[in-house]
Amino acid sequence: MRNELATLNIVHAASPTAKHLTISMGARLATDGESSEELYRRVDSLLYQAKQAGRNHLTLG
């Protein structure tokens, strides 16, 4: 998804620093017995790790 979005070269007019839209993501496979709330909490944490790493990152957990 990150690469496909980058190839579209969509101008990010609202950003003072970024020229084009990018996406940062956190991703994780659910484990047996893991509640949806726990999965959401962990993926949300991974998303913020990706954002802290800079623009256009994917963090897996």
mmCIF file of the N, C-alpha and C atoms, coordinates in Angstrom:
data_MODEL
# 
_entry.id   MODEL 
# 
loop_
_atom_site.group_PDB 
_atom_site.id 
_atom_site.type_symbol 
_atom_site.label_atom_id 
_atom_site.label_alt_id 
_atom_site.label_comp_id 
_atom_site.label_asym_id 
_atom_site.label_entity_id 
_atom_site.label_seq_id 
_atom_site.pdbx_PDB_ins_code 
_atom_site.Cartn_x 
_atom_site.Cartn_y 
_atom_site.Cartn_z 
_atom_site.occupancy 
_atom_site.B_iso_or_equiv 
_atom_site.pdbx_formal_charge 
_atom_site.auth_seq_id 
_atom_site.auth_comp_id 
_atom_site.auth_asym_id 
_atom_site.auth_atom_id 
_atom_site.pdbx_PDB_model_num 
ATOM 1   N N  . MET A 1 1  ? 0.817  -1.188  0.000  1.00 0.00 ? 1  MET A N  1 
ATOM 2   C CA . MET A 1 1  ? 0.000  0.000   0.000  1.00 0.00 ? 1  MET A CA 1 
ATOM 3   C C  . MET A 1 1  ? 0.864  1.257   0.000  1.00 0.00 ? 1  MET A C  1 
ATOM 4   N N  . ARG A 1 2  ? 1.944  1.213   0.795  1.00 0.00 ? 2  ARG A N  1 
ATOM 5   C CA . ARG A 1 2  ? 2.817  2.395   0.850  1.00 0.00 ? 2  ARG A CA 1 
ATOM 6   C C  . ARG A 1 2  ? 3.383  2.714   -0.525 1.00 0.00 ? 2  ARG A C  1 
ATOM 7   N N  . ASN A 1 3  ? 3.866  1.705   -1.208 1.00 0.00 ? 3  ASN A N  1 
ATOM 8   C CA . ASN A 1 3  ? 4.465  1.920   -2.531 1.00 0.00 ? 3  ASN A CA 1 
ATOM 9   C C  . ASN A 1 3  ? 3.429  2.378   -3.553 1.00 0.00 ? 3  ASN A C  1 
ATOM 10  N N  . GLU A 1 4  ? 2.250  1.781   -3.517 1.00 0.00 ? 4  GLU A N  1 
ATOM 11  C CA . GLU A 1 4  ? 1.195  2.171   -4.459 1.00 0.00 ? 4  GLU A CA 1 
ATOM 12  C C  . GLU A 1 4  ? 0.789  3.622   -4.249 1.00 0.00 ? 4  GLU A C  1 
ATOM 13  N N  . LEU A 1 5  ? 0.639  4.031   -2.995 1.00 0.00 ? 5  LEU A N  1 
ATOM 14  C CA . LEU A 1 5  ? 0.291  5.416   -2.717 1.00 0.00 ? 5  LEU A CA 1 
ATOM 15  C C  . LEU A 1 5  ? 1.386  6.354   -3.207 1.00 0.00 ? 5  LEU A C  1 
ATOM 16  N N  . ALA A 1 6  ? 2.634  5.986   -3.001 1.00 0.00 ? 6  ALA A N  1 
ATOM 17  C CA . ALA A 1 6  ? 3.750  6.828   -3.444 1.00 0.00 ? 6  ALA A CA 1 
ATOM 18  C C  . ALA A 1 6  ? 3.751  7.018   -4.962 1.00 0.00 ? 6  ALA A C  1 
ATOM 19  N N  . THR A 1 7  ? 3.365  5.984   -5.699 1.00 0.00 ? 7  THR A N  1 
ATOM 20  C CA . THR A 1 7  ? 3.377  6.104   -7.160 1.00 0.00 ? 7  THR A CA 1 
ATOM 21  C C  . THR A 1 7  ? 2.293  7.045   -7.677 1.00 0.00 ? 7  THR A C  1 
ATOM 22  N N  . LEU A 1 8  ? 1.284  7.323   -6.855 1.00 0.00 ? 8  LEU A N  1 
ATOM 23  C CA . LEU A 1 8  ? 0.212  8.227   -7.279 1.00 0.00 ? 8  LEU A CA 1 
ATOM 24  C C  . LEU A 1 8  ? 0.636  9.697   -7.245 1.00 0.00 ? 8  LEU A C  1 
ATOM 25  N N  . ASN A 1 9  ? 1.683  10.016  -6.478 1.00 0.00 ? 9  ASN A N  1 
ATOM 26  C CA . ASN A 1 9  ? 2.200  11.384  -6.370 1.00 0.00 ? 9  ASN A CA 1 
ATOM 27  C C  . ASN A 1 9  ? 1.102  12.406  -6.065 1.00 0.00 ? 9  ASN A C  1 
ATOM 28  N N  . ILE A 1 10 ? 0.291  12.106  -5.067 1.00 0.00 ? 10 ILE A N  1 
ATOM 29  C CA . ILE A 1 10 ? -0.785 13.012  -4.666 1.00 0.00 ? 10 ILE A CA 1 
ATOM 30  C C  . ILE A 1 10 ? -0.171 14.151  -3.853 1.00 0.00 ? 10 ILE A C  1 
ATOM 31  N N  . VAL A 1 11 ? -0.378 15.366  -4.282 1.00 0.00 ? 11 VAL A N  1 
ATOM 32  C CA . VAL A 1 11 ? 0.179  16.529  -3.601 1.00 0.00 ? 11 VAL A CA 1 
ATOM 33  C C  . VAL A 1 11 ? -0.473 16.685  -2.231 1.00 0.00 ? 11 VAL A C  1 
ATOM 34  N N  . HIS A 1 12 ? 0.357  16.920  -1.224 1.00 0.00 ? 12 HIS A N  1 
ATOM 35  C CA . HIS A 1 12 ? -0.120 17.126  0.147  1.00 0.00 ? 12 HIS A CA 1 
ATOM 36  C C  . HIS A 1 12 ? -0.092 18.631  0.428  1.00 0.00 ? 12 HIS A C  1 
ATOM 37  N N  . ALA A 1 13 ? -1.112 19.318  -0.046 1.00 0.00 ? 13 ALA A N  1 
ATOM 38  C CA . ALA A 1 13 ? -1.164 20.775  0.029  1.00 0.00 ? 13 ALA A CA 1 
ATOM 39  C C  . ALA A 1 13 ? -1.235 21.296  1.453  1.00 0.00 ? 13 ALA A C  1 
ATOM 40  N N  . ALA A 1 14 ? -1.754 20.524  2.388  1.00 0.00 ? 14 ALA A N  1 
ATOM 41  C CA . ALA A 1 14 ? -1.924 20.985  3.767  1.00 0.00 ? 14 ALA A CA 1 
ATOM 42  C C  . ALA A 1 14 ? -0.663 20.854  4.607  1.00 0.00 ? 14 ALA A C  1 
ATOM 43  N N  . SER A 1 15 ? 0.346  20.175  4.106  1.00 0.00 ? 15 SER A N  1 
ATOM 44  C CA . SER A 1 15 ? 1.559  19.948  4.890  1.00 0.00 ? 15 SER A CA 1 
ATOM 45  C C  . SER A 1 15 ? 2.627  20.977  4.557  1.00 0.00 ? 15 SER A C  1 
ATOM 46  N N  . PRO A 1 16 ? 3.225  21.592  5.593  1.00 0.00 ? 16 PRO A N  1 
ATOM 47  C CA . PRO A 1 16 ? 4.305  22.535  5.339  1.00 0.00 ? 16 PRO A CA 1 
ATOM 48  C C  . PRO A 1 16 ? 5.627  21.855  4.987  1.00 0.00 ? 16 PRO A C  1 
ATOM 49  N N  . THR A 1 17 ? 5.754  20.546  5.253  1.00 0.00 ? 17 THR A N  1 
ATOM 50  C CA . THR A 1 17 ? 7.023  19.851  5.015  1.00 0.00 ? 17 THR A CA 1 
ATOM 51  C C  . THR A 1 17 ? 6.961  18.767  3.950  1.00 0.00 ? 17 THR A C  1 
ATOM 52  N N  . ALA A 1 18 ? 5.826  18.083  3.833  1.00 0.00 ? 18 ALA A N  1 
ATOM 53  C CA . ALA A 1 18 ? 5.719  16.966  2.895  1.00 0.00 ? 18 ALA A CA 1 
ATOM 54  C C  . ALA A 1 18 ? 5.177  17.445  1.553  1.00 0.00 ? 18 ALA A C  1 
ATOM 55  N N  . LYS A 1 19 ? 5.775  16.971  0.495  1.00 0.00 ? 19 LYS A N  1 
ATOM 56  C CA . LYS A 1 19 ? 5.300  17.340  -0.845 1.00 0.00 ? 19 LYS A CA 1 
ATOM 57  C C  . LYS A 1 19 ? 4.170  16.433  -1.313 1.00 0.00 ? 19 LYS A C  1 
ATOM 58  N N  . HIS A 1 20 ? 4.237  15.150  -0.942 1.00 0.00 ? 20 HIS A N  1 
ATOM 59  C CA . HIS A 1 20 ? 3.244  14.176  -1.404 1.00 0.00 ? 20 HIS A CA 1 
ATOM 60  C C  . HIS A 1 20 ? 2.739  13.344  -0.225 1.00 0.00 ? 20 HIS A C  1 
ATOM 61  N N  . LEU A 1 21 ? 1.539  12.800  -0.388 1.00 0.00 ? 21 LEU A N  1 
ATOM 62  C CA . LEU A 1 21 ? 0.960  11.936  0.637  1.00 0.00 ? 21 LEU A CA 1 
ATOM 63  C C  . LEU A 1 21 ? 1.780  10.669  0.796  1.00 0.00 ? 21 LEU A C  1 
ATOM 64  N N  . THR A 1 22 ? 1.942  10.262  2.044  1.00 0.00 ? 22 THR A N  1 
ATOM 65  C CA . THR A 1 22 ? 2.554  8.975   2.381  1.00 0.00 ? 22 THR A CA 1 
ATOM 66  C C  . THR A 1 22 ? 1.691  8.345   3.466  1.00 0.00 ? 22 THR A C  1 
ATOM 67  N N  . ILE A 1 23 ? 2.026  7.117   3.824  1.00 0.00 ? 23 ILE A N  1 
ATOM 68  C CA . ILE A 1 23 ? 1.261  6.427   4.865  1.00 0.00 ? 23 ILE A CA 1 
ATOM 69  C C  . ILE A 1 23 ? 2.233  5.681   5.773  1.00 0.00 ? 23 ILE A C  1 
ATOM 70  N N  . SER A 1 24 ? 1.958  5.737   7.064  1.00 0.00 ? 24 SER A N  1 
ATOM 71  C CA . SER A 1 24 ? 2.679  4.932   8.040  1.00 0.00 ? 24 SER A CA 1 
ATOM 72  C C  . SER A 1 24 ? 1.676  3.972   8.653  1.00 0.00 ? 24 SER A C  1 
ATOM 73  N N  . MET A 1 25 ? 2.137  2.730   8.937  1.00 0.00 ? 25 MET A N  1 
ATOM 74  C CA . MET A 1 25 ? 1.225  1.697   9.406  1.00 0.00 ? 25 MET A CA 1 
ATOM 75  C C  . MET A 1 25 ? 1.870  0.818   10.463 1.00 0.00 ? 25 MET A C  1 
ATOM 76  N N  . GLY A 1 26 ? 1.032  0.244   11.302 1.00 0.00 ? 26 GLY A N  1 
ATOM 77  C CA . GLY A 1 26 ? 1.431  -0.825  12.201 1.00 0.00 ? 26 GLY A CA 1 
ATOM 78  C C  . GLY A 1 26 ? 0.623  -2.050  11.812 1.00 0.00 ? 26 GLY A C  1 
ATOM 79  N N  . ALA A 1 27 ? 1.253  -3.218  11.814 1.00 0.00 ? 27 ALA A N  1 
ATOM 80  C CA . ALA A 1 27 ? 0.557  -4.445  11.413 1.00 0.00 ? 27 ALA A CA 1 
ATOM 81  C C  . ALA A 1 27 ? 0.971  -5.596  12.311 1.00 0.00 ? 27 ALA A C  1 
ATOM 82  N N  . ARG A 1 28 ? 0.017  -6.473  12.540 1.00 0.00 ? 28 ARG A N  1 
ATOM 83  C CA . ARG A 1 28 ? 0.259  -7.626  13.411 1.00 0.00 ? 28 ARG A CA 1 
ATOM 84  C C  . ARG A 1 28 ? -0.737 -8.722  13.061 1.00 0.00 ? 28 ARG A C  1 
ATOM 85  N N  . LEU A 1 29 ? -0.301 -9.968  13.148 1.00 0.00 ? 29 LEU A N  1 
ATOM 86  C CA . LEU A 1 29 ? -1.209 -11.107 13.016 1.00 0.00 ? 29 LEU A CA 1 
ATOM 87  C C  . LEU A 1 29 ? -1.774 -11.413 14.390 1.00 0.00 ? 29 LEU A C  1 
ATOM 88  N N  . ALA A 1 30 ? -3.070 -11.600 14.469 1.00 0.00 ? 30 ALA A N  1 
ATOM 89  C CA . ALA A 1 30 ? -3.704 -11.945 15.739 1.00 0.00 ? 30 ALA A CA 1 
ATOM 90  C C  . ALA A 1 30 ? -3.255 -13.338 16.163 1.00 0.00 ? 30 ALA A C  1 
ATOM 91  N N  . THR A 1 31 ? -3.083 -13.506 17.458 1.00 0.00 ? 31 THR A N  1 
ATOM 92  C CA . THR A 1 31 ? -2.717 -14.813 17.994 1.00 0.00 ? 31 THR A CA 1 
ATOM 93  C C  . THR A 1 31 ? -3.956 -15.471 18.595 1.00 0.00 ? 31 THR A C  1 
ATOM 94  N N  . ASP A 1 32 ? -3.910 -16.789 18.721 1.00 0.00 ? 32 ASP A N  1 
ATOM 95  C CA . ASP A 1 32 ? -5.029 -17.515 19.341 1.00 0.00 ? 32 ASP A CA 1 
ATOM 96  C C  . ASP A 1 32 ? -5.254 -16.996 20.757 1.00 0.00 ? 32 ASP A C  1 
ATOM 97  N N  . GLY A 1 33 ? -6.487 -16.716 21.074 1.00 0.00 ? 33 GLY A N  1 
ATOM 98  C CA . GLY A 1 33 ? -6.826 -16.257 22.402 1.00 0.00 ? 33 GLY A CA 1 
ATOM 99  C C  . GLY A 1 33 ? -6.661 -14.767 22.620 1.00 0.00 ? 33 GLY A C  1 
ATOM 100 N N  . GLU A 1 34 ? -6.121 -14.055 21.646 1.00 0.00 ? 34 GLU A N  1 
ATOM 101 C CA . GLU A 1 34 ? -5.941 -12.606 21.788 1.00 0.00 ? 34 GLU A CA 1 
ATOM 102 C C  . GLU A 1 34 ? -7.271 -11.909 21.528 1.00 0.00 ? 34 GLU A C  1 
ATOM 103 N N  . SER A 1 35 ? -7.699 -11.080 22.450 1.00 0.00 ? 35 SER A N  1 
ATOM 104 C CA . SER A 1 35 ? -8.965 -10.377 22.274 1.00 0.00 ? 35 SER A CA 1 
ATOM 105 C C  . SER A 1 35 ? -8.821 -9.294  21.213 1.00 0.00 ? 35 SER A C  1 
ATOM 106 N N  . SER A 1 36 ? -9.941 -8.883  20.664 1.00 0.00 ? 36 SER A N  1 
ATOM 107 C CA . SER A 1 36 ? -9.901 -7.808  19.669 1.00 0.00 ? 36 SER A CA 1 
ATOM 108 C C  . SER A 1 36 ? -9.386 -6.517  20.291 1.00 0.00 ? 36 SER A C  1 
ATOM 109 N N  . GLU A 1 37 ? -9.690 -6.293  21.571 1.00 0.00 ? 37 GLU A N  1 
ATOM 110 C CA . GLU A 1 37 ? -9.199 -5.100  22.256 1.00 0.00 ? 37 GLU A CA 1 
ATOM 111 C C  . GLU A 1 37 ? -7.677 -5.120  22.388 1.00 0.00 ? 37 GLU A C  1 
ATOM 112 N N  . GLU A 1 38 ? -7.124 -6.290  22.726 1.00 0.00 ? 38 GLU A N  1 
ATOM 113 C CA . GLU A 1 38 ? -5.664 -6.427  22.858 1.00 0.00 ? 38 GLU A CA 1 
ATOM 114 C C  . GLU A 1 38 ? -4.991 -6.259  21.497 1.00 0.00 ? 38 GLU A C  1 
ATOM 115 N N  . LEU A 1 39 ? -5.559 -6.861  20.479 1.00 0.00 ? 39 LEU A N  1 
ATOM 116 C CA . LEU A 1 39 ? -5.015 -6.705  19.127 1.00 0.00 ? 39 LEU A CA 1 
ATOM 117 C C  . LEU A 1 39 ? -5.020 -5.234  18.723 1.00 0.00 ? 39 LEU A C  1 
ATOM 118 N N  . TYR A 1 40 ? -6.116 -4.552  18.952 1.00 0.00 ? 40 TYR A N  1 
ATOM 119 C CA . TYR A 1 40 ? -6.205 -3.130  18.623 1.00 0.00 ? 40 TYR A CA 1 
ATOM 120 C C  . TYR A 1 40 ? -5.147 -2.327  19.378 1.00 0.00 ? 40 TYR A C  1 
ATOM 121 N N  . ARG A 1 41 ? -4.982 -2.599  20.672 1.00 0.00 ? 41 ARG A N  1 
ATOM 122 C CA . ARG A 1 41 ? -3.999 -1.865  21.489 1.00 0.00 ? 41 ARG A CA 1 
ATOM 123 C C  . ARG A 1 41 ? -2.586 -2.065  20.952 1.00 0.00 ? 41 ARG A C  1 
ATOM 124 N N  . ARG A 1 42 ? -2.264 -3.305  20.594 1.00 0.00 ? 42 ARG A N  1 
ATOM 125 C CA . ARG A 1 42 ? -0.918 -3.593  20.095 1.00 0.00 ? 42 ARG A CA 1 
ATOM 126 C C  . ARG A 1 42 ? -0.672 -2.960  18.722 1.00 0.00 ? 42 ARG A C  1 
ATOM 127 N N  . VAL A 1 43 ? -1.659 -3.030  17.836 1.00 0.00 ? 43 VAL A N  1 
ATOM 128 C CA . VAL A 1 43 ? -1.508 -2.434  16.499 1.00 0.00 ? 43 VAL A CA 1 
ATOM 129 C C  . VAL A 1 43 ? -1.420 -0.914  16.610 1.00 0.00 ? 43 VAL A C  1 
ATOM 130 N N  . ASP A 1 44 ? -2.196 -0.332  17.519 1.00 0.00 ? 44 ASP A N  1 
ATOM 131 C CA . ASP A 1 44 ? -2.135 1.115   17.732 1.00 0.00 ? 44 ASP A CA 1 
ATOM 132 C C  . ASP A 1 44 ? -0.741 1.518   18.196 1.00 0.00 ? 44 ASP A C  1 
ATOM 133 N N  . SER A 1 45 ? -0.145 0.750   19.091 1.00 0.00 ? 45 SER A N  1 
ATOM 134 C CA . SER A 1 45 ? 1.218  1.010   19.551 1.00 0.00 ? 45 SER A CA 1 
ATOM 135 C C  . SER A 1 45 ? 2.212  0.906   18.394 1.00 0.00 ? 45 SER A C  1 
ATOM 136 N N  . LEU A 1 46 ? 2.040  -0.100  17.541 1.00 0.00 ? 46 LEU A N  1 
ATOM 137 C CA . LEU A 1 46 ? 2.914  -0.257  16.377 1.00 0.00 ? 46 LEU A CA 1 
ATOM 138 C C  . LEU A 1 46 ? 2.779  0.914   15.417 1.00 0.00 ? 46 LEU A C  1 
ATOM 139 N N  . LEU A 1 47 ? 1.565  1.420   15.253 1.00 0.00 ? 47 LEU A N  1 
ATOM 140 C CA . LEU A 1 47 ? 1.347  2.578   14.397 1.00 0.00 ? 47 LEU A CA 1 
ATOM 141 C C  . LEU A 1 47 ? 2.140  3.776   14.913 1.00 0.00 ? 47 LEU A C  1 
ATOM 142 N N  . TYR A 1 48 ? 2.086  4.028   16.215 1.00 0.00 ? 48 TYR A N  1 
ATOM 143 C CA . TYR A 1 48 ? 2.810  5.175   16.764 1.00 0.00 ? 48 TYR A CA 1 
ATOM 144 C C  . TYR A 1 48 ? 4.320  4.977   16.673 1.00 0.00 ? 48 TYR A C  1 
ATOM 145 N N  . GLN A 1 49 ? 4.799  3.732   16.761 1.00 0.00 ? 49 GLN A N  1 
ATOM 146 C CA . GLN A 1 49 ? 6.221  3.472   16.541 1.00 0.00 ? 49 GLN A CA 1 
ATOM 147 C C  . GLN A 1 49 ? 6.600  3.813   15.099 1.00 0.00 ? 49 GLN A C  1 
ATOM 148 N N  . ALA A 1 50 ? 5.740  3.456   14.156 1.00 0.00 ? 50 ALA A N  1 
ATOM 149 C CA . ALA A 1 50 ? 5.994  3.760   12.749 1.00 0.00 ? 50 ALA A CA 1 
ATOM 150 C C  . ALA A 1 50 ? 6.028  5.269   12.528 1.00 0.00 ? 50 ALA A C  1 
ATOM 151 N N  . LYS A 1 51 ? 5.103  5.986   13.141 1.00 0.00 ? 51 LYS A N  1 
ATOM 152 C CA . LYS A 1 51 ? 5.063  7.440   12.998 1.00 0.00 ? 51 LYS A CA 1 
ATOM 153 C C  . LYS A 1 51 ? 6.313  8.084   13.586 1.00 0.00 ? 51 LYS A C  1 
ATOM 154 N N  . GLN A 1 52 ? 6.800  7.564   14.706 1.00 0.00 ? 52 GLN A N  1 
ATOM 155 C CA . GLN A 1 52 ? 8.006  8.105   15.327 1.00 0.00 ? 52 GLN A CA 1 
ATOM 156 C C  . GLN A 1 52 ? 9.237  7.840   14.481 1.00 0.00 ? 52 GLN A C  1 
ATOM 157 N N  . ALA A 1 53 ? 9.213  6.788   13.685 1.00 0.00 ? 53 ALA A N  1 
ATOM 158 C CA . ALA A 1 53 ? 10.343 6.449   12.824 1.00 0.00 ? 53 ALA A CA 1 
ATOM 159 C C  . ALA A 1 53 ? 10.451 7.400   11.630 1.00 0.00 ? 53 ALA A C  1 
ATOM 160 N N  . GLY A 1 54 ? 9.409  8.142   11.357 1.00 0.00 ? 54 GLY A N  1 
ATOM 161 C CA . GLY A 1 54 ? 9.416  9.075   10.235 1.00 0.00 ? 54 GLY A CA 1 
ATOM 162 C C  . GLY A 1 54 ? 8.302  8.761   9.262  1.00 0.00 ? 54 GLY A C  1 
ATOM 163 N N  . ARG A 1 55 ? 8.267  9.510   8.201  1.00 0.00 ? 55 ARG A N  1 
ATOM 164 C CA . ARG A 1 55 ? 7.210  9.352   7.210  1.00 0.00 ? 55 ARG A CA 1 
ATOM 165 C C  . ARG A 1 55 ? 7.358  8.040   6.442  1.00 0.00 ? 55 ARG A C  1 
ATOM 166 N N  . ASN A 1 56 ? 6.201  7.474   6.077  1.00 0.00 ? 56 ASN A N  1 
ATOM 167 C CA . ASN A 1 56 ? 6.168  6.333   5.172  1.00 0.00 ? 56 ASN A CA 1 
ATOM 168 C C  . ASN A 1 56 ? 6.841  5.086   5.723  1.00 0.00 ? 56 ASN A C  1 
ATOM 169 N N  . HIS A 1 57 ? 6.478  4.707   6.946  1.00 0.00 ? 57 HIS A N  1 
ATOM 170 C CA . HIS A 1 57 ? 7.076  3.530   7.588  1.00 0.00 ? 57 HIS A CA 1 
ATOM 171 C C  . HIS A 1 57 ? 6.010  2.477   7.889  1.00 0.00 ? 57 HIS A C  1 
ATOM 172 N N  . LEU A 1 58 ? 6.469  1.241   7.981  1.00 0.00 ? 58 LEU A N  1 
ATOM 173 C CA . LEU A 1 58 ? 5.659  0.101   8.404  1.00 0.00 ? 58 LEU A CA 1 
ATOM 174 C C  . LEU A 1 58 ? 6.359  -0.562  9.573  1.00 0.00 ? 58 LEU A C  1 
ATOM 175 N N  . THR A 1 59 ? 5.654  -0.739  10.673 1.00 0.00 ? 59 THR A N  1 
ATOM 176 C CA . THR A 1 59 ? 6.206  -1.458  11.823 1.00 0.00 ? 59 THR A CA 1 
ATOM 177 C C  . THR A 1 59 ? 5.380  -2.722  12.034 1.00 0.00 ? 59 THR A C  1 
ATOM 178 N N  . LEU A 1 60 ? 6.060  -3.854  12.075 1.00 0.00 ? 60 LEU A N  1 
ATOM 179 C CA . LEU A 1 60 ? 5.392  -5.145  12.262 1.00 0.00 ? 60 LEU A CA 1 
ATOM 180 C C  . LEU A 1 60 ? 5.581  -5.611  13.698 1.00 0.00 ? 60 LEU A C  1 
ATOM 181 N N  . GLY A 1 61 ? 4.579  -6.294  14.216 1.00 0.00 ? 61 GLY A N  1 
ATOM 182 C CA . GLY A 1 61 ? 4.709  -6.784  15.586 1.00 0.00 ? 61 GLY A CA 1 
ATOM 183 C C  . GLY A 1 61 ? 4.106  -8.136  15.757 1.00 0.00 ? 61 GLY A C  1 
# 
